[in-house]
Amino acid sequence: MEKIGVNLSWLLVQFLGCVLFLGILAGLVFLILRAAIAPKQQEEA
C-alpha cells in the first residue's frame, strides 16, 4: 500500500509541475502575441 501512495503522490507532483510549466509557457506566448499584435492595431487606428 505504501508504494502505491508514493507512486500516486509522485504522479501528482509530476502532473502539477507539467500544468505549471504549460501555464507559464501559455502566459509567455500570450504576452508575446499581445505585444506583437498591439502595435499593428495602433497603426490601423
Secondary structure as the mmCIF struct_conf table of DSSP 4:
data_model
#
loop_
_struct_conf.conf_type_id
_struct_conf.id
_struct_conf.beg_label_comp_id
_struct_conf.beg_label_asym_id
_struct_conf.beg_label_seq_id
_struct_conf.end_label_comp_id
_struct_conf.end_label_asym_id
_struct_conf.end_label_seq_id
HELX_RH_AL_P HELX_RH_AL_P1 GLU A 2 GLU A 44
#
